[in-house]
Amino acid sequence: MPSAANTHVYTGADGSILLAPAGEGPEGAAASTVIEGNDLIQVGRVTGVTVQVSSAIRPFHEIGQRYASELRAGNVSVRGQIDRAWLNGALLRLLLGEASEQRPRSAWAQPAFNITLMAENAANPGTRSIVTLHDVKLEQWNLSMPEDDFVMEGARFQALYLSVRDEQG
């Protein structure tokens, strides 16, 4: 039975982020090693998460017409970014896998994992919104070490697809 639309508002304080390996193959196994070895199942010290879903829309224009006569949906992309006030190398290991410790002699499996973003307001327990990003791979890791502010790491990612669910308690 589909759940009713959630009408509550949230702040970042209502959110949590969970990581889980994606699938049983070598990419999921590589992610499992990093996630479990760094106690990264629940991600902490996150200051911002952005998820962007875009669909390539192509207009069809007929000769002699100024407005498009049809819009065609194209490829869908899911990408985003995580900013984190922490530095333990876990995100870098999720990007590079075994290549984060030494240069491998051959190709290696890049870790693939799922990210679950959950928002639940303590004033409305049991009512939550859950977005799950499936088969995520990191595409960029960055480190910011300012002179007089917090050291921050960040990562940009892409996901194969996402699912969304609202739960009413």
N, C-alpha and C positions, 0 to 999 in steps of 0.2 A: 504494500500500500504506500503510495507516495506521501511524503510528509508535507505539511503546510509550509508556506513560505515563512521564513524567520523575519520578524519585524523589529527585533532589538538592535540597538547600536552598540558598538564595541570600541575599545581603545586598545592600544598595544599591550596594556597591562592585563587584558583579558585573554591574551593569546598564548599559545604554546606551539613548539615545533618539534616534531618527531621524525627521526630518520630510520629507515629499514632497508635492508638489501633488496634489490629487485631481481626476482627469479632465482633459479637454481644454477645457472651457467657460471662460467669463469668471471664474468663481470660482477654478478651478484656476490660470488664468493670473495672477490677482491674487496668489494664494499663492506661485506660482513666483517672481514678482518680489521678494517680501519674503524668501523663504527663500534664494534665490541671492544677492540683494543684501546680505544680512546674514550670509552664511556660516553659515546656521542648519540645514544638513542634519543634522549631528550636534549636538545641543543639549548645552551644557556648563553648569556651575555650578548644576545642579539639585540641590536638597536634598530634594525630596519630590514624588512623583507618586502620585495616588490615582485609581483607576478604579472606578466603581460601576456595576453592571448591576442593574437592578431590573425585575421583572415584576409588573404589577398583577394580583393574585389576588382574584377576587370569589367569596365563598361564596354558595351558594344554600341558603336555609333554608326548610323546609316548615312550614306551620302545624301546631302540635302537636309539633314536634321541637325539641330544644334544640341539638343538634349539626347542623352543615351536612350536607346529603346529597350535595353535589357542590361541588368547587372548580373554577372556570373561569379559565383563564389569559387575561390581557388584554394590554394594550400593554406593550412592552419599551422601557425607556429606558437609554441609555448616557451617563454623564456623569462628570466628574472634575475634577481640579485639578492644577496644576503650580506649585511654589514654586521660585524661581530667584534666586540671589545674583548678579545681573547687571542692568545697566540700560542697554540700548542702543536701546530703543523697538521692537525687532522683534516682541515679543508684542503690543504695542499696535497696530502696523501690521497684524498678522494679524487683529486684531479689527475695525479700522476700514477697512482697505484704503486707497484713495486719500483717504479723508476724514481720515486721520491727519496730513496735511500742510496741507490747507486745506479749508474747507467747500465741498463740491461744490454746484453749482447744481441738480442733479437726483439721482435715485436712483443708487446705485452697487452694484457686486457686492461682497459680503462674501467675503473669501478662504475657501476650503475646502481642507483638506489632510488627509493621513493621518499618524498618529503610530504609529511602531513602537517598542514597548518590548521589549527583548531582555535576557535574563539568561543569562550563561554563566560558570560557575565555571572559573577558570584551572587548577584541579586536575583538571578533567574536560573537557578541550577537545573540541569537537565535539558536546557535549551541551548543548542550550540550549532555553529556553522563549521563544516569541515571541508577543506579543499585538499585533495591528494594529487600530487604531481607524480606521475609514473615514469619509471626508467629515466631518471635524471642523470645527466652527466655535466660535470663542471667544465666550463670552457675558458675560464680565466680566474686567477687568484691574484689578489693584490695586498700589499702591506703598506700602512701609513704609520710612520714613526715621527710625529711632530716633536718639536723641542719642548713644549710645555703643555701638552694635552695627552689624552689617552692613546695608547697604541691600538690601532684598529686593523683588522684583516677583513677582507671581503672576497666574495666569489660571485661570478656570473655563471648562470647555468642555462641549460636547455632541457626541456622534458619532452618525451615522446607524445604524451597526452595528459589530460587531467580529468578528474571527476570531482563533483561537488555534491554535498549532501547537507541538508538542514534537518536537525532533530529537535523535536518538541518533547519536553519532559512531562 
